[in-house]
Amino acid sequence: MLQPIIKEKSVTSSEAFLSYLCGKTFLNLWSYPNVYTDEGFSKAKTGKELCDLLVVFNNNIFIFSDKDIKFNREAEINVSWERWKKKSIYNSIRQLYGAESFIRRYPKRIYVNKECSTPFPIEFNIETANIYLIAVTKNSVEPASEYFGQSGHGSSGTLVQCYNGLSVMQNKPFHISDYHPEKTFVHIFDEHGLRLVMSELDTIHDFVSYLDAKQKYIRDGVVSCIVGEEEFLALYITHKGPMASGLDEIPLEEPNSIIIEGHWDSYQESFRKELLDAYKKGSESWDHLINHFSQHILSANVGLGADLEFSTHEKAIKYLASENRVSRYYLSKALNEKFHLVPRNVRSARLAISPLYQSNMYILLFFPKNDEESYEEYREARQNSMHAYAFVAKYKYPKCDNFIVFATEPKGNNLRSEDIIVIEYQEELSLEMRKKARIVMEKDNILNDMTEVKDNPSKGYDVGRNSACPCGSGKKYKKCCL
């Protein structure tokens, strides 16, 4: 039985901002601020805070530590830097390694509230999980910009990163490093750098790919210095980002390369930037779907699926959220085009294979309601049809394994609701099941080049069975592909 999940509220404005950023990228269903362990609960009757933000998605675990430490601009710069670094960076690293250790040892002792009454809802396998440690610092951007500006060059104020052969420079003001190369890599962001990364790479897939690439370039000795997060970000998006082939590499001439200033400014004026912004705008409807379903799951307001567990609901939405920005654009395009083509009394669907995961097929179903049936009867009939569509789609497209079915009313209906299910096939259909699928396809006019028009006598047809199909195929409605 699905129950509402009440998250802990962020304590500080800094934590609230981090939660907001991560809510946009990771989405609220998978990000939880101020999670707790049950350490000391038997005595204190309250849990111990594990980290400032915990995100779990597709067996990727993101542990965030947020430090809002004032930078003393009155003291000598080296003294101020060392004090700030100790409290902001070293303390964050210590907290992150402690949280990682606890999660690895006690993955079932994590709660979303200090009363330890609501277990952390997202399942993960700690034996195979990928753990990302992220330290977020505050209040260094302005003093860093002022410090670097003394040399006569403008600076965004993001921290300079020195690794491998140049790690000796880490003690200079506003320079950071890979402080524990033998342990899990800690990604250190100031507020400006994190905002830029999460604004440009605002899907889970794209953000993870960025962290993986950056860590690999650093730990493999390819990069020894990055003079600002935005400079590496610009190179990444240009050569390895969501619009690039997975085989593309950042063009670095030699090991221990130094990534200098100028890449971000060039990227800001580039066609690549315009294209990514267009992909974002064109995929807003996909983001809306994810947020819409997520909010209903968190509030346990899911209608017919209220008897199902959280994990069942989360699995379906996870497929939508797994898509990167470019993939979401093309899926949104398919959804929006079909929505505007289908008349209100026509049952019709569009099939769209994920551009990112070729074994995943989306079935975008528009299912009209008969005047004679109640809305409850309609929703039940629609749910049954969704399962039938997935069954027939597996028969017609055997290379696909996972079928995500989204269903709603066609355009022009007064009421609107949305359903989503996922059917995962672990093996090919047997001969008997293929025969059954063929019968369902022909009997119910599902994916057999026939379009069903529901007869609402009081309203009449919006389109006749022998009328031209509005999709532009030139076929009659009754012979138009679904």
C-alpha positions as CSV (number, residue, x, y, z in Angstrom):
1,M,0.0,0.0,0.0
2,L,1.4,3.3,-1.1
3,Q,1.9,5.8,1.8
4,P,2.8,9.6,1.6
5,I,6.4,10.4,2.1
6,I,7.1,13.6,4.1
7,K,10.7,14.8,3.7
8,E,12.7,16.7,6.2
9,K,12.9,20.4,5.4
10,S,16.2,22.0,4.6
11,V,17.5,23.7,7.7
12,T,19.5,26.6,6.1
13,S,19.0,28.7,3.0
14,S,22.1,27.1,1.6
15,E,20.7,23.6,2.0
16,A,17.4,24.8,0.5
17,F,19.2,26.1,-2.5
18,L,21.0,22.8,-2.9
19,S,17.8,20.9,-2.6
20,Y,16.2,23.2,-5.2
21,L,19.1,22.6,-7.7
22,C,19.0,18.8,-7.2
23,G,15.2,18.8,-7.4
24,K,15.5,20.2,-10.9
25,T,18.1,17.8,-12.1
26,F,17.5,14.6,-10.0
27,L,13.8,15.4,-9.5
28,N,12.0,15.2,-6.2
29,L,11.2,11.5,-6.3
30,W,14.9,10.5,-5.9
31,S,16.4,13.4,-3.9
32,Y,16.0,13.6,-0.1
33,P,17.4,16.4,2.1
34,N,18.7,15.8,5.6
35,V,18.4,12.1,5.8
36,Y,19.1,10.3,9.1
37,T,20.5,7.0,10.5
38,D,19.2,5.3,13.6
39,E,22.5,5.7,15.5
40,G,21.7,6.6,19.1
41,F,17.9,6.6,18.5
42,S,17.2,4.2,21.4
43,K,18.6,6.8,23.8
44,A,18.0,10.2,22.2
45,K,14.7,9.2,20.4
46,T,16.0,11.1,17.4
47,G,18.3,9.9,14.6
48,K,21.7,11.2,13.5
49,E,22.0,13.2,10.4
50,L,23.8,11.3,7.6
51,C,24.3,14.0,5.0
52,D,22.8,17.2,3.7
53,L,21.3,15.5,0.7
54,L,21.0,12.0,-0.5
55,V,20.1,11.0,-4.1
56,V,19.6,7.4,-5.3
57,F,18.8,6.7,-8.9
58,N,19.4,3.5,-10.9
59,N,21.8,2.2,-8.3
60,N,23.8,5.4,-8.4
61,I,24.2,7.0,-4.9
62,F,24.9,10.7,-4.7
63,I,26.0,11.9,-1.2
64,F,26.1,15.7,-0.8
65,S,27.7,17.7,1.9
66,D,26.9,21.4,2.0
67,K,29.0,23.9,3.9
68,D,28.0,27.6,4.2
69,I,31.2,29.0,5.8
70,K,31.9,32.7,5.8
71,F,35.2,33.7,4.1
72,N,37.1,36.3,6.3
73,R,38.1,39.0,3.8
74,E,39.7,41.1,6.5
75,A,42.5,38.7,7.4
76,E,45.6,38.0,5.4
77,I,44.5,35.9,2.3
78,N,46.6,32.8,3.0
79,V,45.3,32.6,6.6
80,S,41.7,33.2,5.5
81,W,42.0,30.5,2.8
82,E,43.4,27.9,5.1
83,R,40.7,28.5,7.7
84,W,38.0,28.5,5.2
85,K,39.3,25.4,3.4
86,K,39.5,23.4,6.6
87,K,35.9,24.2,7.6
88,S,34.4,24.1,4.1
89,I,36.4,21.4,2.2
90,Y,38.1,19.2,4.7
91,N,35.1,18.9,7.0
92,S,32.9,18.1,4.0
93,I,35.3,15.4,2.9
94,R,35.3,13.9,6.4
95,Q,31.5,13.9,6.5
96,L,31.2,12.4,3.0
97,Y,33.6,9.5,3.7
98,G,31.7,8.9,7.0
99,A,28.4,8.8,5.2
100,E,29.8,6.5,2.5
101,S,31.1,4.1,5.1
102,F,27.8,4.0,6.9
103,I,25.8,3.4,3.8
104,R,28.2,0.6,2.7
105,R,27.9,-1.1,6.1
106,Y,24.3,-0.4,7.0
107,P,22.2,0.3,3.8
108,K,18.9,-0.6,5.5
109,R,19.4,1.9,8.4
110,I,18.6,5.1,6.5
111,Y,15.5,7.2,7.1
112,V,14.0,10.3,5.6
113,N,13.0,11.8,8.9
114,K,14.7,12.4,12.3
115,E,12.1,10.2,14.0
116,C,13.3,7.3,12.0
117,S,9.8,6.3,11.2
118,T,10.0,6.4,7.4
119,P,12.7,4.3,5.8
120,F,14.5,5.6,2.8
121,P,12.2,4.5,0.0
122,I,14.6,4.0,-3.0
123,E,16.0,0.5,-3.2
124,F,19.6,-0.1,-4.2
125,N,22.2,-2.9,-4.2
126,I,25.2,-1.6,-2.2
127,E,27.4,-4.4,-3.6
128,T,27.1,-3.0,-7.2
129,A,26.2,0.7,-6.5
130,N,28.2,3.6,-7.9
131,I,28.8,6.1,-5.2
132,Y,29.4,9.8,-5.9
133,L,30.7,12.1,-3.2
134,I,29.9,15.8,-3.8
135,A,31.2,18.6,-1.5
136,V,29.4,22.0,-2.1
137,T,31.1,25.1,-0.7
138,K,29.8,28.7,-0.4
139,N,31.2,32.2,-0.1
140,S,34.5,31.8,-2.0
141,V,33.4,33.1,-5.4
142,E,33.7,36.9,-4.7
143,P,37.0,36.8,-2.8
144,A,38.5,34.4,-5.5
145,S,37.4,36.7,-8.3
146,E,39.0,39.6,-6.5
147,Y,42.2,37.6,-5.8
148,F,42.7,36.4,-9.4
149,G,41.7,39.8,-10.7
150,Q,44.8,41.2,-9.1
151,S,46.8,39.7,-11.9
152,G,45.0,41.8,-14.5
153,H,42.8,39.0,-15.8
154,G,39.1,38.7,-15.2
155,S,37.9,35.6,-13.4
156,S,34.5,34.0,-12.7
157,G,35.8,33.2,-9.2
158,T,35.4,29.4,-9.5
159,L,38.0,27.4,-7.8
160,V,41.2,26.3,-9.6
161,Q,41.7,22.6,-9.6
162,C,45.2,21.1,-9.5
163,Y,45.8,17.4,-9.8
164,N,48.6,14.8,-10.3
165,G,51.9,16.6,-11.1
166,L,50.4,20.0,-10.1
167,S,48.8,19.0,-6.8
168,V,51.7,20.8,-5.1
169,M,49.8,24.0,-5.9
170,Q,46.8,23.1,-3.8
171,N,48.0,25.2,-0.9
172,K,47.7,28.4,-2.9
173,P,44.6,30.4,-2.2
174,F,41.5,29.2,-4.1
175,H,43.3,26.1,-5.4
176,I,41.9,22.6,-4.7
177,S,43.0,19.1,-5.4
178,D,42.2,15.4,-5.2
179,Y,43.0,15.1,-1.5
180,H,42.7,11.3,-1.1
181,P,43.5,9.7,-4.5
182,E,43.4,6.2,-2.9
183,K,39.7,6.7,-1.9
184,T,36.4,7.4,-3.6
185,F,36.8,10.6,-5.7
186,V,35.3,13.7,-4.1
187,H,33.8,16.2,-6.5
188,I,34.3,19.7,-5.0
189,F,32.0,22.5,-6.3
190,D,31.7,26.1,-5.3
191,E,28.1,27.5,-5.7
192,H,28.9,29.1,-9.0
193,G,30.3,25.9,-10.5
194,L,27.6,23.7,-9.3
195,R,24.9,26.0,-10.6
196,L,26.5,26.1,-14.0
197,V,26.9,22.3,-14.2
198,M,23.3,21.5,-13.1
199,S,21.9,24.2,-15.3
200,E,23.6,23.0,-18.4
201,L,23.4,19.2,-17.7
202,D,20.0,19.1,-16.1
203,T,19.2,15.4,-16.4
204,I,20.4,12.6,-14.2
205,H,22.1,10.8,-17.1
206,D,23.9,13.9,-18.3
207,F,25.1,14.9,-14.9
208,V,26.4,11.3,-14.1
209,S,28.2,11.2,-17.5
210,Y,29.9,14.5,-16.6
211,L,31.1,13.3,-13.2
212,D,32.3,10.0,-14.7
213,A,34.2,11.8,-17.5
214,K,35.8,14.4,-15.2
215,Q,36.9,11.8,-12.6
216,K,38.4,9.6,-15.4
217,Y,40.4,12.4,-17.0
218,I,41.8,13.4,-13.6
219,R,42.5,10.0,-12.1
220,D,44.0,8.7,-15.4
221,G,46.5,11.6,-15.4
222,V,45.0,13.2,-18.6
223,V,44.2,16.5,-16.8
224,S,46.4,18.2,-14.2
225,C,44.8,21.6,-13.9
226,I,41.4,23.1,-14.6
227,V,41.2,26.9,-14.2
228,G,37.5,26.9,-13.3
229,E,34.7,24.4,-13.4
230,E,33.1,26.2,-16.3
231,E,36.1,25.7,-18.6
232,F,36.0,21.9,-18.3
233,L,32.2,22.0,-18.6
234,A,32.4,23.9,-21.9
235,L,34.9,21.4,-23.3
236,Y,32.8,18.5,-22.1
237,I,29.6,19.7,-23.6
238,T,31.3,20.6,-26.9
239,H,33.0,17.2,-27.3
240,K,31.5,14.6,-25.0
241,G,28.2,16.0,-23.8
242,P,24.6,15.0,-24.5
243,M,24.8,15.9,-28.2
244,A,28.0,14.0,-28.9
245,S,28.7,10.4,-29.7
246,G,29.7,8.2,-26.8
247,L,33.0,7.6,-28.6
248,D,34.0,11.2,-28.8
249,E,36.8,12.5,-26.6
250,I,38.0,15.9,-25.4
251,P,40.9,16.9,-27.6
252,L,43.8,17.1,-25.2
253,E,47.3,17.0,-26.7
254,E,49.2,15.3,-24.0
255,P,49.0,13.8,-20.5
256,N,48.7,16.3,-17.6
257,S,47.0,18.8,-19.8
258,I,46.1,22.2,-18.4
259,I,42.6,23.5,-19.3
260,I,42.9,27.2,-19.5
261,E,40.4,30.0,-19.6
262,G,38.4,30.9,-22.8
263,H,36.5,27.7,-23.5
264,W,33.4,28.8,-21.6
265,D,33.2,32.2,-23.4
266,S,33.6,30.4,-26.7
267,Y,30.9,27.9,-25.8
268,Q,28.5,30.7,-24.8
269,E,28.6,32.1,-28.3
270,S,28.5,28.7,-30.1
271,F,25.9,26.9,-32.1
272,R,26.3,24.0,-29.7
273,K,25.0,26.2,-26.8
274,E,22.0,27.3,-28.9
275,L,21.2,23.7,-29.8
276,L,21.3,22.5,-26.2
277,D,19.0,25.3,-25.2
278,A,16.6,24.3,-28.0
279,Y,16.7,20.7,-26.8
280,K,15.8,21.8,-23.3
281,K,12.9,24.0,-24.4
282,G,11.6,21.3,-26.7
283,S,11.6,18.6,-24.0
284,E,9.8,20.5,-21.3
285,S,6.7,18.3,-21.7
286,W,8.8,15.2,-20.8
287,D,10.1,16.9,-17.7
288,H,6.5,17.9,-16.8
289,L,5.4,14.3,-17.1
290,I,8.2,13.1,-14.7
291,N,7.4,15.8,-12.2
292,H,3.7,15.3,-12.4
293,F,3.9,11.5,-11.7
294,S,6.6,12.0,-9.0
295,Q,4.4,14.4,-7.0
296,H,1.5,12.0,-7.1
297,I,3.7,9.2,-5.9
298,L,5.2,11.2,-3.1
299,S,1.7,12.2,-2.0
300,A,0.3,8.7,-2.5
301,N,-2.4,10.2,-4.8
302,V,-2.2,7.6,-7.6
303,G,-5.8,6.4,-8.1
304,L,-6.0,2.8,-9.3
305,G,-2.5,2.0,-8.2
306,A,-2.8,2.9,-4.6
307,D,-2.6,-0.8,-3.5
308,L,0.9,-1.1,-5.2
309,E,4.2,-0.5,-3.4
310,F,6.4,2.6,-3.8
311,S,9.0,0.6,-5.8
312,T,6.4,-0.4,-8.4
313,H,5.4,3.2,-9.1
314,E,9.0,4.4,-9.0
315,K,10.1,1.9,-11.5
316,A,7.8,3.2,-14.2
317,I,8.8,6.8,-13.7
318,K,12.5,5.9,-13.6
319,Y,12.4,4.9,-17.2
320,L,11.2,8.4,-18.1
321,A,13.9,10.1,-16.0
322,S,16.7,7.8,-17.3
323,E,16.6,9.6,-20.7
324,N,19.1,12.3,-21.4
325,R,18.3,15.7,-22.6
326,V,18.5,14.9,-26.4
327,S,16.5,11.7,-26.0
328,R,13.8,13.6,-24.0
329,Y,13.5,16.1,-26.8
330,Y,12.7,13.5,-29.5
331,L,10.3,11.6,-27.1
332,S,8.6,14.9,-26.3
333,K,8.3,15.7,-30.0
334,A,6.7,12.3,-30.6
335,L,4.3,12.8,-27.8
336,N,3.3,16.4,-28.7
337,E,2.9,15.6,-32.4
338,K,0.6,12.7,-31.7
339,F,-1.4,14.6,-29.1
340,H,-2.3,17.3,-31.7
341,L,-3.1,14.8,-34.5
342,V,-5.5,12.5,-32.7
343,P,-9.2,13.7,-32.7
344,R,-11.0,13.4,-29.4
345,N,-13.0,10.3,-30.3
346,V,-10.2,8.3,-31.7
347,R,-8.1,5.7,-30.0
348,S,-4.6,5.9,-31.3
349,A,-1.0,5.3,-30.2
350,R,2.5,6.2,-31.3
351,L,5.5,3.9,-30.7
352,A,8.8,5.5,-30.0
353,I,12.0,3.5,-29.3
354,S,14.3,5.3,-26.8
355,P,17.1,7.0,-28.7
356,L,19.3,6.2,-25.7
357,Y,18.3,2.7,-24.8
358,Q,17.3,0.7,-27.9
359,S,15.6,-2.1,-25.9
360,N,13.1,0.4,-24.4
361,M,10.0,1.2,-26.3
362,Y,7.5,3.9,-25.3
363,I,3.8,3.5,-26.2
364,L,2.1,6.8,-26.2
365,L,-1.6,5.9,-26.1
366,F,-4.6,8.3,-26.5
367,F,-7.7,6.6,-25.3
368,P,-11.1,8.2,-25.6
369,K,-14.0,7.8,-23.2
370,N,-17.5,6.6,-24.2
371,D,-20.4,8.8,-23.0
372,E,-22.1,5.8,-21.5
373,E,-19.3,4.7,-19.2
374,S,-18.4,6.1,-15.8
375,Y,-15.0,7.6,-15.3
376,E,-14.0,4.7,-13.1
377,E,-15.0,2.3,-15.8
378,Y,-13.1,4.3,-18.4
379,R,-9.9,4.3,-16.3
380,E,-10.2,0.5,-15.8
381,A,-10.7,-0.1,-19.6
382,R,-7.8,2.2,-20.4
383,Q,-5.5,0.3,-18.0
384,N,-6.5,-3.0,-19.6
385,S,-5.8,-1.6,-23.0
386,M,-2.4,-0.4,-21.9
387,H,-1.4,-4.0,-21.0
388,A,-2.8,-5.2,-24.3
389,Y,-0.7,-2.7,-26.2
390,A,2.4,-3.7,-24.4
391,F,1.7,-7.4,-25.2
392,V,1.1,-6.8,-28.9
393,A,4.1,-4.5,-29.1
394,K,6.4,-7.2,-27.8
395,Y,5.0,-9.5,-30.4
396,K,5.6,-7.0,-33.2
397,Y,8.9,-5.7,-31.9
398,P,10.6,-8.7,-30.3
399,K,14.0,-7.0,-30.0
400,C,12.6,-4.6,-27.4
401,D,12.4,-5.8,-23.8
402,N,10.9,-3.0,-21.8
403,F,7.6,-1.4,-22.8
404,I,6.6,1.8,-21.1
405,V,3.0,2.7,-21.7
406,F,1.7,6.2,-21.1
407,A,-2.0,6.8,-21.6
408,T,-4.3,9.8,-21.4
409,E,-7.4,11.3,-23.1
410,P,-7.1,12.7,-26.6
411,K,-7.1,16.4,-27.2
412,G,-10.3,18.3,-26.6
413,N,-11.7,16.3,-23.6
414,N,-13.0,18.1,-20.6
415,L,-11.4,15.7,-18.1
416,R,-7.8,14.6,-18.2
417,S,-5.9,12.0,-16.3
418,E,-2.7,10.1,-17.0
419,D,-1.6,6.5,-16.4
420,I,1.8,4.9,-16.8
421,I,2.9,1.3,-16.6
422,V,6.0,-0.6,-17.5
423,I,6.1,-4.2,-18.7
424,E,9.5,-5.9,-18.6
425,Y,9.9,-9.1,-20.7
426,Q,12.8,-11.2,-19.5
427,E,12.6,-13.6,-22.5
428,E,11.0,-13.9,-25.9
429,L,7.4,-14.8,-26.3
430,S,6.6,-18.5,-26.7
431,L,4.8,-19.8,-29.8
432,E,1.6,-20.0,-27.8
433,M,2.0,-16.4,-26.5
434,R,2.7,-15.1,-30.0
435,K,-0.6,-16.7,-31.2
436,K,-2.5,-15.0,-28.3
437,A,-0.9,-11.7,-29.1
438,R,-1.9,-12.1,-32.8
439,I,-5.5,-12.7,-31.7
440,V,-5.5,-9.7,-29.4
441,M,-4.0,-7.5,-32.1
442,E,-6.7,-8.5,-34.6
443,K,-9.7,-8.7,-32.2
444,D,-9.0,-5.4,-30.5
445,N,-7.5,-3.5,-33.4
446,I,-4.2,-2.9,-31.6
447,L,-1.2,-2.0,-33.7
448,N,-2.7,-3.7,-36.8
449,D,-2.9,-0.6,-39.1
450,M,-6.5,0.0,-37.9
451,T,-7.7,3.0,-35.9
452,E,-10.6,2.6,-33.6
453,V,-13.2,5.4,-33.5
454,K,-15.4,5.4,-30.4
455,D,-19.0,6.1,-31.3
456,N,-20.5,8.9,-29.1
457,P,-24.0,9.3,-30.5
458,S,-24.7,12.5,-28.6
459,K,-21.7,14.3,-30.0
460,G,-21.2,12.6,-33.3
461,Y,-17.9,11.7,-34.9
462,D,-15.1,14.2,-35.0
463,V,-13.8,12.3,-38.0
464,G,-15.4,9.6,-40.1
465,R,-13.9,6.1,-40.6
466,N,-13.5,6.8,-44.3
467,S,-12.1,10.3,-43.8
468,A,-8.5,11.1,-44.5
469,C,-6.1,10.4,-41.6
470,P,-4.9,13.7,-40.1
471,C,-1.4,12.4,-39.7
472,G,-0.8,13.1,-43.4
473,S,-0.3,9.5,-44.5
474,G,-3.0,9.8,-47.2
475,K,-4.7,6.7,-45.8
476,K,-8.3,6.5,-44.6
477,Y,-8.8,6.5,-40.8
478,K,-9.8,2.9,-40.7
479,K,-6.5,1.9,-42.3
480,C,-4.2,4.4,-40.6
481,C,-1.4,3.1,-38.5
482,L,-2.0,3.4,-34.8
